[in-house]
Amino acid sequence: MNNIEKLMRAKIPGSETGIEVKRTVCDICSPTNHCGIDAYVKDGAVIKVEGTKEHPLNRGYLCTKGVASRQYIYREDRIKTPLKRIGEKGEGVFAPISWEDAYAEIAGNLNRIKAENGPDSVAFVSGFTKWYRPILKRFAFAFGSVNYGTESSCCFETTVMAWRCTAGVFSVPDLGNSKVLLGWALSPHYSDHNAAAGIQAFKERGGKVIIIDPRRTPAVEKFANVHLQLKPGTDGALALGMAKLIIDNGWADTEFIEKHTYGYEDYAEYAKKFDLETVSKITGLKADDIVRATELFAVNKPASIHQSASPVGHHINGFQNYRAIIALSGLTGNYDCPGGLMPMPSTYTLQCAGFPTKEKEFACEIHPGSLERRIGYGKFPVWDAYSDEFQMMSLAEQIRSGDPYPVKAVYALGLNARMFPNSRGMFEALKKVFFVDTDLFMTDTAKYADIVLPCCSSFERGEYKVYPGGFSMFTKPVIEPLYESKSDVDILCGLSAHMGIDDDMLRQGYEACVDWIIQDTGLTVDALKKSEFPVMTPSAMPPAIGRAREKGFRTPSGKFEFKSMAIEKMHDSCGIDAIPTYRDPLSGSKKTYGFVLTSGTRLANAVHSRTHDVPWLRSLSPEPMAEMNADDAERLGIGYGDMIEVYNENGSITLQAKPGICIQPGNVHIFHGYRECNVNDLIGEAHTDPYTGFPGYKSIGCDIRKSGGESL
């Protein structure tokens, strides 16, 4: 083997091999991450990926998903051309068409539906990806439709709403100055791998970690001084019980309460109901463990709280559970102070980077009018009050009923029908509308579309990104768009011209839109494109810790609200509670079951269903499995790998059993995203939080039996 062959085999960049290293980001998972990627490119193809050491977020590290980026972008089911349906919806039988014909078909149908039924009869929706959302939102509003919705209807937004009801703005832990971290649903190894190193450093500095999680996770094993393994969905009862202990033992911060809070008396009176015996019964926790965790958190100030993006919210009591957790920071005075929780407004696409942009002004500059026209308006009062999106959990119902007006078309970017409770119902609803879906891959949802448009990956486009610490970045394509794919925003801007939408910004294109959004940051797209790495944004400022205490909170009372004044105004008409009350997470069930089902359990190799068709990643967890307690399995005669049926009044699924010690007796946790075993089919459409509409993915009754056998 000669020297050139050795260099080629080792994929060494240089003039001898023709291999060049180009920088981009991995956008497979949450934009909280989007790690820096070194793409090794030869002859216009990516042949290898590594993490970018100079990137301030991941510093060269990649998770399993990022390492598999090459297989992800070159998947066999990439959509190569625009497609028009020629078979029945769901069959996946399409014929290739040109972009010009696709634009004409879409424009003709959407404009016709608008003329016949009004612009609100077209719903514009986004799946998991967030980078294009300001453009899609502006597109929908410029079209005249108030119906813009996203998967935030069941991800993260309930956390933001809970903070807005309580402190006026989303807040994050100041871990660098904390002594104790109360880690509610803290599981960074599977959901935010970049955070794990920070928590490890916190531990090495002497920090103490309390983790509240129904499962034993790697975070529990590596970080937890105390693990409270509570029953799913009982978080609010635990938080209220901790509050009672804090008040009774004199651990509350009376100065903060007197100066900076509203509604304390009502909150404290309600918390009296949650004595240790009651909380132990509800949560399944030992009283001594609750006391130990509470004292560790309340006495060792400053202390901070980690709240997850969605797990705590994925219950029919999730919004109130979040508020009860957040209230602990005000009760102990661990809010708006060094080492506690600090206000952190969103910068761009739900990311907190320490500087403002004009994202909202851009998206809403052309507004279609009253938000009361939105799909599902009036059903979930807190969602209606704090979001200008429609609650996506109402979409299928309104398509079916046509009440109060018909929805005749859905224009989607990456819609995943399997994210909805009763996914079958969403698939059926899509049969009734003109449906356009833009995606990288021919998903099961795309098979129901009338027109399918091929978009490209982060390796094939440029996009604006922000990162914590004040960083901005505008990526550049490392390869040309594969096949006939286009970026999502190029598709939207091109379609706006064909539809005759009168919007100069959309016609100017993505980079012009971003320049408008970041006009006050001291940066431009051209300036950002000169760097391969994120750069410090001139307008970025350190967190303004102490400002809320000094200037007042962004709430109706101007204070930290144990009792939400906004919800108080809703109470008479909606029957919801202004203080964080507790409700049984199974209270909506029609019957009593032997097990509590939790869906959506994270896998290290997967995000939702996005990577289950990537060979390397699927090989790590090839079969859908249900985690259950080993004692339950022994009692029922179930062994590891046995096929079992998990069922309730909503349906049944068959999968392999995975008994072990990570799950408490009476619980079953199912890994999600497998098309052949969709756990969301067991979640009813009505199993939602009455405040926000969030589905109760993580607590619903079920039973188990061996596949083909009788109930066990």
C-alpha positions in Angstrom: 0.0 0.0 0.0 1.5 3.3 -1.1 1.4 6.5 0.9 -1.6 8.0 -0.9 -3.6 4.9 -0.3 -2.7 5.0 3.4 -3.8 8.7 3.5 -7.1 7.9 1.7 -7.8 4.9 3.9 -7.3 7.1 7.0 -9.4 9.9 5.4 -6.7 12.4 6.0 -7.5 15.8 4.5 -5.1 17.5 2.1 -4.2 18.1 -1.5 -2.9 14.6 -1.9 -6.3 13.0 -1.0 -8.6 15.8 -2.2 -10.4 15.6 1.1 -11.5 18.9 2.6 -12.8 19.6 6.1 -15.9 21.8 6.2 -17.9 23.0 9.2 -21.6 22.7 9.8 -24.0 21.6 12.6 -25.9 18.4 13.3 -29.6 19.3 13.6 -31.0 15.8 14.2 -32.1 16.6 17.8 -33.1 19.6 19.9 -31.8 23.0 18.9 -30.6 23.3 22.4 -27.7 21.2 21.1 -27.1 21.3 17.3 -23.5 20.4 17.8 -20.6 21.6 15.6 -19.6 19.1 12.9 -16.4 18.7 11.0 -17.5 17.2 7.7 -14.8 15.5 5.7 -15.8 16.0 2.0 -14.4 14.5 -1.1 -15.8 14.9 -4.6 -18.9 16.6 -3.3 -19.8 13.8 -0.8 -19.4 13.5 3.0 -17.2 10.6 3.8 -16.7 11.1 7.5 -17.8 13.3 10.4 -16.2 14.4 13.7 -17.2 16.9 16.3 -15.8 20.5 16.0 -13.4 21.0 18.8 -13.6 24.8 18.5 -17.4 24.8 18.8 -18.4 26.4 22.2 -21.2 24.0 22.8 -20.0 20.5 22.1 -16.2 21.1 22.0 -15.6 18.2 19.7 -18.0 15.7 21.3 -20.8 14.0 19.5 -23.6 11.7 20.6 -24.5 8.5 18.8 -26.9 10.5 16.5 -24.3 13.0 15.5 -21.8 10.3 14.7 -24.3 8.7 12.4 -24.9 11.9 10.5 -23.5 10.6 7.3 -25.9 7.6 7.3 -28.7 10.0 8.2 -28.3 12.3 5.2 -27.7 9.5 2.7 -30.6 7.4 3.9 -32.2 5.3 1.1 -35.6 6.8 1.7 -34.5 10.4 1.0 -37.2 12.1 -1.1 -35.4 12.9 -4.4 -38.0 15.0 -6.3 -41.3 16.7 -5.8 -44.0 14.1 -5.9 -47.7 14.0 -6.7 -50.0 11.3 -5.2 -51.5 8.9 -7.8 -52.6 6.2 -5.4 -54.9 6.2 -2.3 -53.8 8.2 0.7 -51.5 6.2 2.8 -50.4 3.8 0.0 -47.3 5.9 -0.7 -47.8 5.7 -4.5 -46.5 8.9 -6.1 -45.3 10.2 -9.5 -42.4 12.6 -9.8 -43.2 16.1 -10.9 -41.2 19.2 -11.5 -40.8 22.0 -9.0 -42.8 24.3 -11.3 -45.7 21.9 -11.4 -45.5 21.3 -7.7 -45.7 25.0 -6.9 -48.5 25.5 -9.4 -50.5 22.6 -7.9 -50.0 23.9 -4.3 -50.7 27.5 -5.2 -53.8 26.7 -7.1 -55.3 24.5 -4.4 -54.5 26.8 -1.4 -55.7 29.9 -3.2 -58.9 28.2 -4.3 -59.6 26.9 -0.7 -58.9 30.4 0.6 -61.4 31.9 -1.8 -64.1 29.3 -1.1 -63.7 28.9 2.7 -61.5 31.7 3.9 -57.8 31.8 4.8 -58.3 30.1 8.2 -59.4 26.9 6.5 -55.7 26.3 5.7 -53.5 25.2 8.6 -49.8 25.7 8.5 -47.9 23.4 10.7 -44.3 22.5 11.7 -42.8 19.3 13.0 -39.8 19.0 15.3 -37.3 21.2 13.4 -37.4 24.8 14.5 -34.8 26.7 12.3 -37.3 27.8 9.7 -40.2 28.6 12.0 -40.1 32.5 11.8 -40.3 32.2 8.0 -43.2 29.7 8.1 -45.1 31.7 10.6 -44.7 34.9 8.5 -45.8 32.9 5.5 -48.9 31.7 7.2 -49.9 35.1 8.5 -49.1 36.8 5.1 -51.4 34.2 3.5 -54.1 35.4 5.9 -54.4 32.4 8.1 -54.3 32.6 11.9 -53.7 28.9 12.0 -50.0 28.4 12.5 -49.1 25.5 14.8 -46.0 23.5 15.7 -45.0 20.4 17.7 -44.4 22.9 20.6 -48.0 22.0 21.3 -46.6 19.0 23.1 -42.9 20.0 23.8 -41.3 22.7 26.0 -44.0 25.3 25.7 -45.8 24.2 28.8 -42.6 24.9 30.7 -42.4 28.4 29.3 -46.1 29.0 30.1 -45.6 27.9 33.7 -42.8 30.3 34.1 -44.7 33.2 32.5 -47.6 32.6 34.9 -45.3 32.6 37.9 -42.3 34.8 37.3 -43.1 36.4 33.9 -40.3 34.9 31.9 -38.6 31.5 31.4 -35.7 31.0 33.8 -32.7 28.7 34.0 -30.4 27.6 36.9 -27.2 29.5 37.6 -25.4 26.2 38.2 -22.0 27.8 38.4 -22.9 29.4 41.7 -25.2 26.8 43.2 -24.6 24.5 46.1 -27.5 22.2 45.4 -29.3 21.2 42.1 -32.8 19.9 42.4 -32.9 17.9 39.2 -36.5 17.3 38.2 -36.4 14.7 35.4 -32.7 15.3 35.0 -31.4 12.8 32.4 -28.7 14.6 30.2 -27.0 11.4 28.9 -30.0 10.7 26.7 -31.7 14.1 26.2 -28.9 16.7 26.4 -25.4 15.1 26.4 -23.6 18.4 26.4 -25.1 19.2 29.9 -23.6 16.1 31.5 -20.1 17.6 31.7 -21.4 20.7 33.4 -23.2 18.6 36.1 -20.1 16.5 36.5 -18.0 19.6 37.1 -20.6 20.8 39.6 -20.3 17.6 41.5 -16.5 17.8 41.5 -16.8 21.3 43.0 -18.8 19.8 45.9 -22.3 20.4 44.6 -25.1 18.2 45.7 -27.7 16.7 43.3 -31.2 15.6 44.0 -32.9 13.8 41.1 -36.6 13.2 40.9 -37.4 10.6 38.2 -39.6 7.5 38.1 -36.6 5.6 36.5 -33.1 4.8 37.5 -31.1 6.5 34.8 -27.4 7.0 34.1 -27.7 10.5 35.7 -29.1 8.9 38.9 -26.1 6.5 39.0 -23.5 9.1 38.3 -24.8 12.3 40.0 -27.5 11.7 42.5 -26.9 12.3 46.2 -30.6 11.6 46.7 -32.9 9.9 44.2 -36.7 10.3 44.7 -38.2 7.6 42.5 -41.8 8.8 42.5 -44.8 7.5 40.7 -45.3 9.0 37.3 -47.3 12.3 37.3 -47.2 12.8 41.1 -44.5 15.6 40.8 -47.0 18.3 41.9 -47.9 16.5 45.1 -44.2 16.0 45.9 -43.5 19.7 45.3 -46.4 20.8 47.5 -45.3 18.3 50.2 -41.8 19.8 50.1 -43.4 23.3 50.4 -45.2 22.3 53.5 -42.0 20.9 55.1 -40.2 24.1 54.2 -42.8 26.3 55.7 -43.3 24.2 58.8 -39.6 24.0 59.5 -38.9 27.7 59.1 -36.8 27.2 55.9 -38.8 29.6 53.8 -37.2 32.9 52.8 -39.7 35.3 54.6 -37.9 38.4 53.3 -38.3 37.4 49.7 -41.9 36.3 50.2 -42.9 39.6 51.9 -41.1 41.8 49.4 -41.4 40.0 46.1 -44.3 37.6 46.0 -48.1 37.6 45.5 -50.6 35.0 46.7 -48.4 33.3 49.3 -51.2 33.0 51.9 -53.5 31.0 49.6 -50.6 28.9 48.4 -49.4 28.1 51.9 -52.9 27.3 53.1 -53.3 24.8 50.2 -49.9 23.2 50.9 -51.1 22.2 54.4 -53.1 19.4 52.8 -49.8 17.7 51.7 -48.5 16.2 54.9 -45.8 13.5 54.8 -48.2 10.6 55.1 -50.4 11.9 52.3 -47.5 12.7 50.0 -45.8 9.3 50.7 -49.1 7.6 49.7 -49.5 9.6 46.5 -45.9 9.4 45.3 -44.8 6.0 46.7 -41.8 7.6 48.4 -40.5 7.0 51.9 -41.2 9.9 54.2 -37.6 10.0 55.4 -36.3 10.4 51.8 -38.7 13.3 51.2 -37.5 15.1 54.4 -33.8 14.4 53.5 -34.2 15.8 50.0 -36.2 18.8 51.1 -33.8 19.8 53.8 -30.8 19.4 51.5 -32.5 21.7 49.0 -33.9 24.3 51.4 -31.1 24.8 53.9 -28.1 24.8 51.6 -28.5 28.1 49.7 -28.1 29.1 47.0 -29.9 26.2 45.3 -31.2 25.9 41.8 -33.8 23.7 40.0 -33.5 21.9 36.7 -36.8 21.6 35.0 -37.1 19.4 31.9 -38.3 20.5 28.5 -41.3 18.3 28.5 -41.4 15.1 30.7 -43.0 16.8 33.7 -45.5 18.4 31.4 -46.6 15.2 29.7 -49.4 14.5 32.1 -52.9 15.8 32.4 -51.8 17.7 35.5 -48.4 18.7 34.0 -48.8 22.5 33.8 -49.8 22.7 37.5 -47.0 20.2 38.4 -44.5 22.6 36.8 -45.9 25.6 38.7 -45.6 23.7 42.0 -42.0 22.9 41.2 -41.2 26.5 40.2 -42.9 27.8 43.3 -40.2 26.2 45.4 -37.6 28.6 44.0 -39.7 31.6 45.3 -40.5 29.9 48.6 -36.8 29.5 49.4 -35.7 32.8 47.9 -33.7 31.0 45.3 -35.0 33.2 42.4 -33.3 36.1 40.7 -30.1 35.7 42.7 -26.7 34.2 42.1 -26.8 30.4 42.3 -30.6 30.2 42.0 -32.9 30.5 39.1 -32.3 33.5 36.8 -34.6 35.0 34.2 -33.5 34.1 30.7 -35.7 35.4 27.8 -35.7 33.6 24.5 -33.3 34.9 21.8 -34.3 33.0 18.7 -36.3 29.8 17.9 -36.8 29.1 21.6 -33.1 29.3 22.4 -31.7 31.5 25.2 -28.5 33.1 24.2 -28.4 36.3 26.2 -29.4 38.9 23.6 -32.7 39.9 21.9 -33.6 39.6 18.2 -36.6 40.8 16.3 -37.9 37.3 15.7 -41.4 38.0 17.0 -41.7 41.3 15.2 -40.6 39.7 12.0 -43.0 36.8 12.2 -46.0 38.9 13.3 -45.4 42.0 11.2 -48.2 41.0 8.9 -50.8 39.7 11.3 -54.1 38.2 10.1 -56.2 39.5 13.0 -58.0 38.1 16.0 -56.4 35.0 17.6 -59.8 33.9 18.8 -60.3 32.4 15.3 -57.6 29.8 15.9 -58.3 26.1 15.8 -59.4 24.9 19.2 -59.7 28.4 20.7 -61.5 28.4 24.0 -60.7 24.8 24.9 -57.3 25.3 26.7 -57.4 28.7 28.4 -53.7 29.0 29.5 -52.6 28.0 26.0 -54.9 30.6 24.5 -53.6 33.3 26.8 -49.9 32.7 26.3 -49.4 31.4 22.8 -50.2 32.8 19.3 -50.1 29.3 17.8 -53.1 27.0 17.6 -53.0 24.0 19.9 -52.2 21.1 17.5 -54.0 18.6 19.7 -57.2 20.1 18.4 -56.4 19.8 14.7 -57.8 16.3 14.0 -61.0 17.0 15.8 -61.7 20.2 13.9 -60.9 18.6 10.5 -63.4 15.9 11.4 -66.2 18.1 12.7 -65.8 21.3 10.6 -66.8 23.2 13.8 -66.7 26.2 14.0 -65.4 26.3 10.5 -63.9 23.7 8.1 -60.2 23.0 7.8 -59.7 22.0 4.1 -55.9 22.0 3.8 -52.8 21.4 5.8 -49.4 22.7 4.6 -46.8 21.0 6.7 -43.1 21.0 7.2 -42.1 17.6 8.7 -45.4 16.7 10.2 -45.3 13.5 12.2 -48.8 12.1 12.7 -47.5 9.6 15.2 -46.7 12.4 17.7 -50.5 12.8 18.3 -52.5 10.8 20.9 -54.7 8.4 18.9 -52.4 8.7 15.9 -54.9 6.7 13.9 -57.3 9.6 14.2 -54.8 12.0 12.8 -54.0 9.8 9.8 -57.8 9.5 9.1 -58.1 13.3 9.4 -55.3 13.8 6.8 -57.4 11.8 4.3 -60.0 14.5 4.4 -57.8 17.5 3.5 -55.5 18.7 0.7 -52.2 17.9 2.4 -48.8 19.1 1.4 -45.8 17.7 3.3 -42.2 18.8 3.1 -39.6 16.3 4.5 -36.3 14.7 3.9 -37.7 11.2 4.1 -40.7 9.3 2.9 -42.3 9.0 6.3 -45.6 7.3 7.0 -47.2 10.7 7.3 -45.8 11.9 4.0 -47.6 8.9 2.4 -50.9 10.6 3.1 -49.9 13.8 1.3 -51.2 15.0 -2.0 -47.9 16.7 -2.8 -44.6 15.8 -1.2 -41.7 18.2 -1.4 -38.0 17.2 -0.8 -36.1 19.4 1.7 -32.4 19.1 2.5 -30.4 18.5 5.7 -28.2 20.9 7.6 -25.2 19.7 5.6 -26.8 21.1 2.4 -28.0 24.5 3.5 -27.1 27.6 5.5 -29.0 28.7 8.6 -28.8 31.2 11.5 -28.1 29.7 14.9 -27.7 31.0 18.4 -26.1 29.4 21.4 -26.0 30.1 25.2 -23.3 32.5 26.2 -24.0 35.1 23.5 -22.9 33.1 20.4 -24.3 33.6 16.9 -23.5 31.5 13.8 -24.6 31.3 10.2 -23.7 27.9 8.7 -22.7 27.3 5.1 -23.5 24.2 3.0 -20.8 21.6 3.0 -22.3 19.8 0.0 -24.8 20.7 -2.7 -28.4 19.8 -2.0 -28.9 16.1 -2.8 -31.0 15.2 -5.7 -33.6 18.0 -6.3 -34.1 18.9 -2.7 -34.2 22.5 -1.5 -34.0 24.2 1.9 -37.3 24.6 3.7 -37.1 28.4 3.5 -36.2 28.4 -0.2 -39.3 26.4 -0.8 -41.4 28.8 1.2 -40.0 31.9 -0.5 -40.4 30.3 -3.9 -44.0 29.3 -3.1 -44.9 32.8 -1.9 -44.1 34.2 -5.3 -46.2 31.5 -7.1 -49.1 32.1 -4.7 -49.0 35.9 -5.2 -48.4 36.6 -1.5 -47.6 40.3 -1.3 -44.6 40.2 1.0 -41.3 41.7 0.0 -39.3 40.1 2.8 -40.3 36.6 1.7 -39.5 37.4 -1.9 -36.0 38.7 -0.9 -35.1 35.3 0.6 -33.8 33.8 3.8 -30.6 35.8 4.3 -32.5 39.1 3.9 -35.0 37.9 6.5 -32.3 37.0 9.0 -30.6 40.3 8.5 -33.9 42.0 9.4 -34.3 39.8 12.5 -30.7 40.4 13.8 -30.5 44.1 12.8 -30.0 45.2 16.4 -27.3 42.6 17.4 -24.3 44.3 15.7 -24.0 41.5 13.2 -25.1 40.7 9.7 -25.3 37.5 7.7 -22.3 38.5 5.6 -20.3 39.1 8.8 -21.3 35.8 10.3 -20.5 33.9 7.1 -16.9 34.9 7.4 -16.4 32.6 10.4 -16.6 28.8 10.4 -17.4 28.9 14.1 -19.9 30.7 16.4 -18.9 34.2 17.2 -19.7 36.4 20.2 -22.6 38.7 19.5 -21.8 42.4 20.2 -25.2 43.0 21.9 -25.0 40.0 24.2 -25.1 40.8 27.9 -24.6 38.6 31.0 -27.8 37.6 32.8 -29.3 40.6 34.6 -29.5 38.8 38.0 -31.3 40.9 40.6 -33.2 43.1 38.1 -36.6 41.6 38.8 -36.1 42.1 42.5 -35.2 45.7 41.9 -37.5 46.7 39.0 -40.3 44.2 39.4 -41.4 41.0 37.7 -43.0 40.7 34.3 -46.3 39.6 35.8 -49.6 41.4 36.3 -48.8 41.9 40.0 -45.2 42.9 39.3 -44.2 40.1 41.7 -43.3 36.4 41.8 -46.8 34.9 41.7 -47.7 31.9 43.8 -51.2 32.7 42.7 -51.4 33.7 39.1 -53.4 36.9 38.6 -53.8 36.0 34.9 -55.4 32.6 35.8 -57.5 34.3 38.5 -59.2 36.2 35.8 -59.9 33.0 33.9 -61.2 31.0 36.9 -64.9 31.9 36.9 -65.4 31.1 33.2 -62.9 28.2 32.9 -62.9 26.6 36.3 -59.1 26.4 36.6 -57.0 27.1 39.7 -54.8 30.2 40.1 -52.6 28.4 42.7 -50.6 25.2 41.7 -53.2 22.6 42.8 -52.7 18.9 42.4 -54.8 16.5 40.4 -54.4 12.7 40.1 -52.7 12.0 36.7 -55.1 9.1 36.1 -58.2 10.9 37.0 -59.5 11.0 33.4 -59.4 7.2 33.0 -62.7 5.4 32.5 -61.6 2.3 34.4 -58.9 1.1 36.8 -55.9 -0.8 35.4 -53.1 -2.8 36.9 -50.2 -0.7 35.5 -49.4 2.9 34.8 -47.9 3.4 31.3 -45.2 6.0 30.5 -44.5 6.6 26.8 -41.7 8.6 25.3 -38.8 7.1 27.3 -35.6 8.3 25.7 -33.1 6.2 23.9 -29.5 7.3 23.5 -29.7 6.5 19.7 -33.0 8.1 18.9 -35.0 11.3 18.9 -38.7 10.5 18.4 -38.8 8.4 15.2 -36.2 10.4 13.2 -33.3 8.0 13.5 -35.0 4.6 13.6 -34.3 4.1 9.9 -30.6 4.9 10.2 -28.9 1.5 10.2 -26.2 2.2 12.7 -28.6 3.7 15.2 -31.4 1.1 14.7 -28.8 -1.6 15.4 -28.4 -0.3 18.9 -32.1 -0.8 19.8 -33.5 -2.9 16.9 -36.8 -3.9 18.5 -39.4 -2.0 20.4 -39.3 -2.9 24.1 -41.3 -2.3 27.3 -39.3 -1.7 30.5 -41.0 -3.2 33.6 -40.1 -4.1 37.1 -38.4 -7.5 37.4 -40.7 -8.5 40.3 -43.8 -7.7 38.2 -42.4 -9.8 35.4 -41.7 -12.7 37.6 -45.2 -12.6 39.1 -46.7 -12.6 35.7 -44.4 -15.3 34.2 -42.7 -12.9 31.8 -39.1 -13.3 30.8 -36.7 -10.9 29.1 -37.5 -10.8 25.4 -41.0 -12.4 25.8 -43.6 -10.9 23.5 -46.2 -9.1 25.5 -49.3 -7.1 24.7 -49.8 -3.7 26.4 -53.4 -2.6 26.2 -56.2 -0.3 27.4 -59.5 1.0 26.2 -57.7 3.0 23.4 -56.0 0.0 21.8 -53.1 -2.5 22.1 -49.5 -2.9 21.0 -47.3 -5.9 21.0 -43.6 -5.7 21.8 -40.8 -7.3 23.8 -40.5 -7.3 27.5 -37.4 -5.8 29.2 -37.6 -6.6 33.0 -35.1 -4.9 35.2 -34.5 -2.8 38.3 -34.9 0.6 36.7 -38.7 0.7 36.9 -40.9 0.6 40.0 -43.5 -2.1 40.4 -46.8 -1.2 38.8 -45.2 0.9 36.0 -44.3 0.1 32.4 -42.1 2.4 30.3 -42.2 2.1 26.5 -39.5 3.4 24.2 -41.2 5.5 21.5 -40.9 6.2 17.8 -41.3 2.7 16.4 -43.8 2.7 13.5 -44.6 -1.0 14.0 -45.4 -0.4 17.7 -46.8 3.1 18.1 -47.3 3.6 21.9 -49.3 6.8 21.2 -52.1 4.6 20.0 -52.7 3.9 23.6 -53.2 7.5 24.5 -56.7 8.9 24.0 -57.3 12.3 22.3 -59.1 13.6 25.4 -56.3 12.6 27.7 -54.9 16.2 27.8 -54.1 18.9 30.3 -57.1 21.2 30.7 -54.8 24.3 31.1 -52.6 23.8 28.1 -53.8 20.9 26.0 -50.6 18.9 26.5 -51.1 15.2 26.1 -50.8 12.8 29.1 -48.1 10.7 27.4 -46.4 9.7 30.6 -49.2 8.5 32.8 -52.2 6.5 31.6 -53.6 3.2 32.8 -52.9 -0.1 31.0 -52.7 -3.8 31.5 -50.2 -6.4 30.3 -50.6 -9.9 28.9 -48.4 -12.3 27.0 -48.9 -12.0 23.3 -51.8 -14.2 22.3 -52.6 -15.1 25.9 -55.1 -14.2 28.5 -54.8 -11.3 30.9 -52.2 -11.9 33.5 
